[in-house]
Amino acid sequence: MRSIEVDLLTDLGAYPGVGIGMTLTARSLATGCYDIPHARFDIRGVATNTPPTGAFRGAGRPEAMHMLERAMDVLAAELGVDPVELRRRNLVPSDRFPYRNVMGESYDSADFELALAEALRIVDYEGLRAEQRRRAGSGSALGVGVCCYVEVSAGNVGLERDDASVEVTEDGQVVVVVGTSAHGQGHVTTYAQIVASTMGVNVGDVRVVQSDTAAVPKGQGTGGSRSIQIGGSAIRRACDQVIEQAAALAAHLLEVAVEDVEVVDGGLGVRGVPGSTVSWAKLAATIGDETARPAGSASRLFADEHFDQGGGTSPFGCHVAVVEVDTETGRVRLVRIVAVDDCGVVINPMLAEGQVHGGLAAGIGQALFEHSVFDDDGNPLTATFADYGMPSAADLPSYDTAHTVTPTELNPLGAKGLGEAGTTGSIAAVHNAVLDALAPLGVRDLQIPLTPMQVWRAIRDAGGR
């Protein structure tokens, strides 16, 4: 592909604000995973009498990938090329990173081909295409949809920096005060793991303080998939500072050079001498005793660190959706979804899995069920779950998830964001799968949500033509 032209028309609702920023996020990612040298992106925002447009999971990222990945499938159909092959030909090669796209957005590190290959392997892409050919002409059409995605996390102004402090108390506890604020993501667990792995303490001995304005003096909160890579990195740096303070004291107590001190389970010890150790509790108690600590040293094991990443990281991945469409009723059944995501180094695999699961549900909901409707006066007509379609567990399959690991060099953890990845990749994958199933019936395009009525009408109209 040599060029892309986008005309974005967006309803910003009343009092436009955040919605404008999301259109700019979509613009920055207009070329996605592909090395497209020329692009034009026109934005038209319209103020209406509906509620203001605000940020939802992805906030411009899913919209960019949805637009681009649908266009890739349409182009593949026009050229008579397999949609996967078209993507492969145009992906940014792994040796081109760090990479700046034509819109001016920087991707720090990625291997798009690896994520695509892994997703195709897991889903058995060639086998699915063979099954699709066998089903041709039956009343249950099989469709396969692919979405290669990339996003930028912690890239907005102000979101690339934050603060954290770490202190060891005399009972050996480690108290972490952090400026991010979790609302279900599991930050307490992952932050405790970062401290435990860095300082050699038990996870249960780490106490994380957040969201309390009396105890947390500053912070940028949670948003933009920033918390682990920014807040976690600030914590990691504070841990390193505390270790440096404690190493000087431990060297004094153990009568060795500072260079010979290392972190061991429960405290610090002498490298190569397993029995020569001192616990964190003793170190904290000793440093608080003016007569016991070295002259000129700190009076407590405490560090307050600021971390500035200097820009966002680029999580990426590939999602593949498999659907069955009942051509008599228009009902879409999501048979399978494979999500291969790359968020750099994964701190907690279980929590990472939960993030992907939640994002997938949000994206599938947008693709198949969810639609806000307003009357001419701006009153919502879909204000209850009797009117607003939302997926339940019965509508969703068990997910097949996997991760490739492409660390970033922008933070000490090597981690990138993950919270919005599931939504960013799944909408286009599901949409493409449904249109792939309907293509033999003459249906070329259809707007989401792909409700049974929408699909049935499209099949009927195509047959009529």
C-alpha positions as CSV (number, residue, x, y, z in Angstrom):
1,M,0.0,0.0,0.0
2,R,1.3,3.4,-0.9
3,S,-1.3,5.8,0.6
4,I,-4.5,6.1,2.7
5,E,-7.1,8.9,2.8
6,V,-9.5,9.1,5.8
7,D,-12.5,11.4,6.2
8,L,-13.5,11.2,9.9
9,L,-17.0,12.5,10.8
10,T,-17.6,12.2,14.5
11,D,-20.6,13.1,16.8
12,L,-19.0,14.9,19.7
13,G,-22.3,15.5,21.5
14,A,-23.0,18.6,23.6
15,Y,-20.0,20.5,25.0
16,P,-17.3,18.9,22.9
17,G,-14.1,18.2,24.9
18,V,-12.6,14.8,25.4
19,G,-14.1,13.6,22.2
20,I,-11.9,15.9,20.1
21,G,-8.8,14.4,21.7
22,M,-9.9,10.9,20.8
23,T,-10.2,11.8,17.1
24,L,-6.6,13.0,17.3
25,T,-5.5,9.7,18.8
26,A,-7.2,7.9,15.9
27,R,-5.4,10.1,13.5
28,S,-2.0,9.4,15.0
29,L,-2.6,5.6,14.4
30,A,-4.2,5.9,11.0
31,T,-1.5,3.7,9.3
32,G,-1.6,1.0,12.0
33,C,0.9,-1.8,11.7
34,Y,1.6,-1.0,8.0
35,D,4.5,0.9,6.3
36,I,2.3,3.3,4.4
37,P,4.3,6.3,3.3
38,H,1.5,8.7,2.4
39,A,-1.6,9.6,4.3
40,R,-4.3,12.2,4.6
41,F,-6.6,12.4,7.5
42,D,-9.5,15.0,7.7
43,I,-11.5,15.4,10.9
44,R,-14.9,16.9,11.1
45,G,-16.5,17.1,14.5
46,V,-20.2,17.9,15.0
47,A,-21.8,19.2,18.2
48,T,-25.2,17.7,18.7
49,N,-27.9,17.7,21.4
50,T,-26.8,14.3,22.7
51,P,-24.6,13.7,25.8
52,P,-20.9,14.6,25.4
53,T,-18.6,12.0,23.9
54,G,-16.2,10.6,26.5
55,A,-13.4,8.1,26.7
56,F,-14.2,4.4,26.7
57,R,-11.8,1.5,26.7
58,G,-9.4,2.3,23.8
59,A,-10.5,6.0,23.4
60,G,-9.6,6.4,19.7
61,R,-7.4,3.4,19.3
62,P,-10.1,0.8,18.4
63,E,-11.7,3.3,16.0
64,A,-8.4,3.7,14.1
65,M,-7.8,0.0,13.9
66,H,-11.4,-0.7,13.0
67,M,-11.3,1.7,10.1
68,L,-7.9,0.5,8.8
69,E,-8.5,-3.2,9.2
70,R,-11.9,-3.1,7.5
71,A,-10.2,-1.2,4.7
72,M,-7.6,-3.9,4.4
73,D,-10.3,-6.6,4.0
74,V,-12.1,-4.5,1.4
75,L,-8.9,-3.9,-0.6
76,A,-8.0,-7.6,-0.4
77,A,-11.4,-8.5,-1.9
78,E,-10.9,-6.0,-4.7
79,L,-7.5,-7.3,-5.5
80,G,-8.5,-11.0,-5.2
81,V,-5.7,-11.5,-2.5
82,D,-6.0,-13.4,0.7
83,P,-6.5,-10.8,3.5
84,V,-3.7,-12.3,5.5
85,E,-1.3,-12.2,2.6
86,L,-2.1,-8.5,2.0
87,R,-1.3,-7.7,5.6
88,R,2.0,-9.6,5.5
89,R,3.1,-7.7,2.4
90,N,2.6,-4.3,4.2
91,L,3.6,-4.9,7.8
92,V,6.4,-2.7,9.2
93,P,9.4,-5.1,9.4
94,S,10.8,-5.9,12.8
95,D,14.2,-4.4,11.9
96,R,12.7,-0.9,11.4
97,F,12.1,-0.1,15.1
98,P,12.0,2.4,16.6
99,Y,9.7,3.5,13.8
100,R,7.9,6.8,13.2
101,N,4.8,6.6,11.0
102,V,3.8,9.2,8.5
103,M,1.4,10.8,11.0
104,G,4.3,11.5,13.3
105,E,3.5,8.8,15.9
106,S,6.5,6.8,17.2
107,Y,6.4,3.0,17.9
108,D,9.2,2.0,20.2
109,S,9.4,-1.7,19.5
110,A,7.3,-4.4,17.8
111,D,7.3,-7.6,15.8
112,F,4.0,-7.5,13.9
113,E,4.8,-10.6,11.8
114,L,5.5,-12.7,14.9
115,A,2.1,-11.9,16.5
116,L,0.3,-12.5,13.2
117,A,2.0,-15.9,12.7
118,E,1.3,-17.0,16.2
119,A,-2.4,-16.1,15.9
120,L,-2.8,-17.9,12.6
121,R,-1.0,-21.0,14.1
122,I,-3.3,-21.1,17.1
123,V,-6.5,-20.7,15.1
124,D,-5.4,-23.1,12.3
125,Y,-6.1,-20.5,9.6
126,E,-5.5,-22.9,6.6
127,G,-7.8,-25.5,8.2
128,L,-10.5,-22.9,8.7
129,R,-10.3,-21.8,5.0
130,A,-10.7,-25.4,4.0
131,E,-13.7,-25.8,6.3
132,Q,-15.2,-22.7,4.8
133,R,-15.0,-24.1,1.3
134,R,-16.6,-27.3,2.4
135,R,-19.6,-25.4,3.9
136,A,-20.2,-23.3,0.8
137,G,-23.9,-23.1,0.0
138,S,-25.1,-24.4,3.4
139,G,-27.4,-22.5,5.7
140,S,-24.6,-21.8,8.2
141,A,-21.9,-19.6,6.7
142,L,-18.4,-19.7,8.3
143,G,-16.4,-16.5,8.5
144,V,-12.8,-15.7,9.5
145,G,-11.7,-12.2,10.4
146,V,-8.2,-10.9,11.2
147,C,-7.1,-7.7,12.8
148,C,-3.5,-6.7,13.2
149,Y,-3.3,-3.8,15.7
150,V,-0.9,-1.4,17.3
151,E,-1.6,1.3,19.9
152,V,0.3,3.8,22.0
153,S,-0.1,3.6,25.8
154,A,0.9,6.3,28.2
155,G,1.5,8.6,25.2
156,N,-0.7,11.5,26.1
157,V,0.8,14.6,27.6
158,G,1.2,14.2,31.4
159,L,0.5,10.5,31.3
160,E,4.1,9.5,30.7
161,R,5.3,10.5,34.2
162,D,4.4,9.8,37.8
163,D,5.7,9.4,41.3
164,A,6.0,6.7,44.0
165,S,7.7,6.3,47.3
166,V,9.0,3.2,49.1
167,E,9.9,2.9,52.8
168,V,11.0,0.0,54.9
169,T,9.6,0.0,58.5
170,E,11.2,-1.5,61.6
171,D,9.0,-4.5,61.4
172,G,10.3,-5.4,58.0
173,Q,7.2,-4.2,56.1
174,V,7.6,-2.3,52.9
175,V,5.2,0.6,52.4
176,V,4.6,1.8,48.8
177,V,2.8,5.1,48.1
178,V,1.8,5.5,44.5
179,G,0.0,8.1,42.4
180,T,-1.9,5.7,40.2
181,S,-5.3,4.5,41.4
182,A,-6.7,1.0,40.6
183,H,-10.4,0.3,40.1
184,G,-10.2,-3.4,39.5
185,Q,-7.0,-3.9,37.5
186,G,-5.0,-5.5,40.4
187,H,-2.3,-2.9,40.9
188,V,-1.8,-3.8,44.5
189,T,-0.8,-7.3,43.4
190,T,1.5,-6.3,40.6
191,Y,3.1,-3.5,42.5
192,A,3.8,-5.8,45.4
193,Q,5.3,-8.3,43.0
194,I,7.7,-5.6,41.6
195,V,8.8,-4.8,45.2
196,A,9.1,-8.4,46.2
197,S,11.2,-9.4,43.2
198,T,13.5,-6.3,43.5
199,M,14.0,-6.3,47.3
200,G,13.8,-10.0,48.2
201,V,10.7,-9.6,50.5
202,N,7.5,-11.6,50.6
203,V,4.5,-10.2,48.7
204,G,2.5,-10.3,51.9
205,D,5.1,-7.9,53.5
206,V,4.3,-5.1,51.0
207,R,1.6,-2.6,51.7
208,V,0.4,-0.5,48.8
209,V,-1.2,2.9,49.5
210,Q,-3.2,4.6,46.8
211,S,-6.3,6.8,46.3
212,D,-6.0,8.5,49.7
213,T,-5.3,12.2,49.3
214,A,-4.2,12.5,52.9
215,A,-1.4,10.0,52.2
216,V,-0.7,10.3,48.5
217,P,0.6,13.8,47.8
218,K,0.7,13.7,44.0
219,G,-0.1,11.5,41.1
220,Q,-1.7,11.3,37.6
221,G,-4.2,8.5,38.4
222,T,-5.1,5.7,36.1
223,G,-5.8,6.0,32.3
224,G,-4.3,5.2,29.0
225,S,-2.9,1.8,30.1
226,R,-0.1,3.6,31.9
227,S,-0.1,2.3,35.5
228,I,2.4,-0.6,35.4
229,Q,4.8,1.0,33.0
230,I,4.8,4.4,34.7
231,G,3.7,3.8,38.3
232,G,5.5,0.5,38.4
233,S,8.7,2.0,37.0
234,A,8.6,4.7,39.6
235,I,8.2,2.1,42.3
236,R,11.1,0.1,40.8
237,R,13.4,3.1,40.9
238,A,12.4,3.9,44.5
239,C,13.2,0.3,45.4
240,D,16.6,0.6,43.8
241,Q,17.3,3.8,45.8
242,V,16.3,2.1,49.1
243,I,18.5,-0.9,48.3
244,E,21.4,1.6,47.7
245,Q,20.8,3.2,51.1
246,A,20.6,-0.2,52.8
247,A,23.7,-1.6,51.1
248,A,25.9,1.1,52.6
249,L,24.5,0.3,56.1
250,A,24.7,-3.5,55.5
251,A,28.3,-3.1,54.4
252,H,29.0,-1.2,57.7
253,L,27.3,-3.8,59.8
254,L,28.8,-6.8,58.0
255,E,32.3,-5.2,57.7
256,V,32.6,-5.7,53.9
257,A,32.8,-3.4,50.9
258,V,29.5,-2.1,49.5
259,E,30.3,-3.8,46.2
260,D,30.1,-7.2,48.0
261,V,26.6,-6.6,49.2
262,E,23.6,-8.1,47.3
263,V,19.9,-8.6,47.8
264,V,19.0,-12.0,49.4
265,D,15.7,-13.4,50.6
266,G,14.5,-11.2,53.5
267,G,17.3,-8.6,53.4
268,L,20.9,-8.0,52.2
269,G,23.9,-10.3,52.4
270,V,27.5,-10.8,51.4
271,R,28.0,-12.2,47.9
272,G,29.3,-15.7,48.1
273,V,28.8,-16.0,51.9
274,P,25.3,-17.4,52.4
275,G,25.3,-17.1,56.2
276,S,26.4,-13.5,56.3
277,T,23.1,-11.6,56.1
278,V,21.1,-8.8,57.7
279,S,17.3,-8.6,57.6
280,W,15.3,-5.6,56.3
281,A,13.8,-5.2,59.8
282,K,17.2,-4.9,61.4
283,L,18.4,-2.5,58.7
284,A,15.4,-0.3,59.3
285,A,15.8,-0.4,63.1
286,T,19.5,0.3,62.8
287,I,19.3,3.2,60.4
288,G,16.8,4.8,62.8
289,D,19.4,4.7,65.6
290,E,21.7,7.7,65.3
291,T,24.4,6.0,67.3
292,A,24.4,2.8,65.2
293,R,24.3,4.1,61.7
294,P,27.4,5.5,59.8
295,A,27.9,9.3,60.1
296,G,26.2,11.2,57.4
297,S,23.8,8.5,56.3
298,A,20.0,8.8,55.9
299,S,17.9,8.4,59.0
300,R,15.4,6.0,57.4
301,L,15.1,3.6,54.5
302,F,13.0,5.8,52.3
303,A,13.0,7.0,48.7
304,D,10.6,9.2,46.8
305,E,11.1,8.7,43.0
306,H,9.8,10.5,39.9
307,F,9.7,8.5,36.7
308,D,9.3,10.2,33.3
309,Q,9.2,7.8,30.4
310,G,9.5,10.6,27.9
311,G,6.7,9.2,25.6
312,G,4.4,6.3,25.1
313,T,5.1,2.6,24.3
314,S,3.5,0.6,21.5
315,P,1.6,-2.5,22.5
316,F,0.5,-4.6,19.6
317,G,-1.0,-7.9,18.5
318,C,-3.2,-9.9,16.3
319,H,-6.8,-11.1,16.9
320,V,-8.6,-13.6,14.8
321,A,-12.4,-14.2,15.1
322,V,-14.4,-17.1,13.8
323,V,-18.1,-16.8,13.4
324,E,-21.1,-18.8,12.1
325,V,-23.9,-16.8,10.5
326,D,-27.4,-18.4,10.1
327,T,-28.4,-17.2,6.7
328,E,-32.1,-17.8,7.4
329,T,-32.3,-15.7,10.6
330,G,-29.2,-13.4,10.5
331,R,-28.0,-14.6,13.8
332,V,-24.3,-14.4,14.4
333,R,-22.6,-16.9,16.7
334,L,-19.0,-16.2,17.7
335,V,-17.4,-19.6,17.6
336,R,-13.9,-18.7,18.5
337,I,-11.6,-15.7,19.2
338,V,-7.9,-15.9,19.3
339,A,-6.0,-13.0,20.9
340,V,-2.3,-12.7,20.7
341,D,-1.1,-9.6,22.4
342,D,2.3,-8.1,23.1
343,C,2.6,-5.8,26.1
344,G,6.4,-6.3,26.6
345,V,7.3,-8.0,29.8
346,V,4.3,-9.5,31.6
347,I,4.4,-8.9,35.4
348,N,1.5,-11.1,36.4
349,P,0.2,-13.5,33.8
350,M,-3.2,-14.1,35.5
351,L,-4.0,-10.4,35.8
352,A,-2.8,-9.8,32.2
353,E,-5.2,-12.5,31.1
354,G,-8.0,-10.8,33.0
355,Q,-7.2,-7.5,31.2
356,V,-7.4,-9.2,27.8
357,H,-10.7,-11.0,28.7
358,G,-12.4,-7.7,29.8
359,G,-11.2,-5.9,26.7
360,L,-12.4,-8.7,24.4
361,A,-15.9,-8.6,26.0
362,A,-16.0,-4.8,25.4
363,G,-15.0,-5.1,21.8
364,I,-17.3,-8.0,21.0
365,G,-20.1,-6.1,22.6
366,Q,-19.6,-3.1,20.3
367,A,-19.3,-5.3,17.2
368,L,-22.4,-7.5,17.8
369,F,-24.7,-5.9,20.4
370,E,-24.3,-2.4,21.7
371,H,-26.0,0.6,20.1
372,S,-27.0,3.9,21.7
373,V,-30.1,5.5,20.1
374,F,-31.5,9.0,20.7
375,D,-34.6,10.8,19.6
376,D,-34.6,14.1,17.8
377,D,-34.5,16.0,21.1
378,G,-31.5,14.1,22.3
379,N,-33.3,11.9,24.7
380,P,-31.8,8.4,25.0
381,L,-34.1,5.6,23.8
382,T,-31.8,2.8,24.9
383,A,-31.5,3.6,28.6
384,T,-32.2,0.2,30.0
385,F,-30.9,-3.3,29.4
386,A,-34.3,-4.1,27.9
387,D,-33.4,-1.8,25.1
388,Y,-29.6,-1.7,25.0
389,G,-28.0,-5.0,23.9
390,M,-25.1,-6.1,26.0
391,P,-23.3,-9.5,25.8
392,S,-23.7,-12.0,28.6
393,A,-21.5,-15.0,29.4
394,A,-23.8,-17.1,27.2
395,D,-23.0,-15.0,24.2
396,L,-19.2,-15.3,24.5
397,P,-16.9,-18.2,23.9
398,S,-14.0,-19.2,25.9
399,Y,-11.1,-17.1,24.7
400,D,-7.8,-18.4,23.3
401,T,-5.1,-16.0,24.4
402,A,-1.4,-15.9,24.1
403,H,1.4,-13.3,24.4
404,T,4.5,-12.6,22.4
405,V,7.1,-10.6,24.4
406,T,8.8,-7.6,22.8
407,P,10.3,-5.6,25.7
408,T,10.5,-1.8,25.6
409,E,13.7,0.1,26.5
410,L,11.8,3.1,27.6
411,N,11.3,1.9,31.2
412,P,13.2,-0.4,33.6
413,L,10.5,-3.0,33.7
414,G,10.4,-3.5,29.9
415,A,6.6,-3.4,30.2
416,K,3.9,-1.8,28.0
417,G,0.2,-1.2,28.5
418,L,-2.4,-3.9,28.1
419,G,-5.8,-2.7,29.4
420,E,-7.1,-1.5,26.1
421,A,-5.6,-4.1,23.8
422,G,-8.5,-6.6,23.9
423,T,-11.0,-3.9,22.7
424,T,-8.6,-2.4,20.1
425,G,-8.1,-5.7,18.3
426,S,-11.4,-7.5,18.6
427,I,-13.9,-5.1,17.0
428,A,-12.4,-5.3,13.6
429,A,-11.7,-9.0,13.9
430,V,-15.4,-9.8,14.6
431,H,-16.6,-7.3,12.0
432,N,-14.3,-8.8,9.3
433,A,-15.4,-12.3,10.2
434,V,-19.1,-11.6,9.7
435,L,-18.5,-9.8,6.4
436,D,-16.2,-12.7,5.3
437,A,-19.1,-15.1,6.0
438,L,-21.6,-12.9,4.1
439,A,-19.3,-12.2,1.1
440,P,-20.5,-15.2,-1.0
441,L,-24.1,-13.9,-0.6
442,G,-23.2,-10.6,-2.1
443,V,-23.0,-8.5,1.1
444,R,-20.0,-6.2,0.9
445,D,-20.3,-4.0,3.8
446,L,-22.5,-3.6,6.9
447,Q,-22.3,-1.2,9.9
448,I,-22.0,-2.4,13.5
449,P,-23.6,-3.6,15.6
450,L,-24.2,-6.7,13.5
451,T,-27.5,-7.6,15.1
452,P,-29.6,-10.4,13.6
453,M,-32.0,-7.9,12.1
454,Q,-29.2,-6.0,10.4
455,V,-27.6,-9.1,9.0
456,W,-30.9,-10.6,7.9
457,R,-31.9,-7.4,6.0
458,A,-28.5,-7.3,4.4
459,I,-28.8,-10.9,3.2
460,R,-32.4,-10.2,1.9
461,D,-31.4,-7.0,0.1
462,A,-28.4,-8.7,-1.5
463,G,-30.5,-11.6,-2.7
464,G,-33.0,-9.1,-4.1
465,R,-30.4,-7.4,-6.2
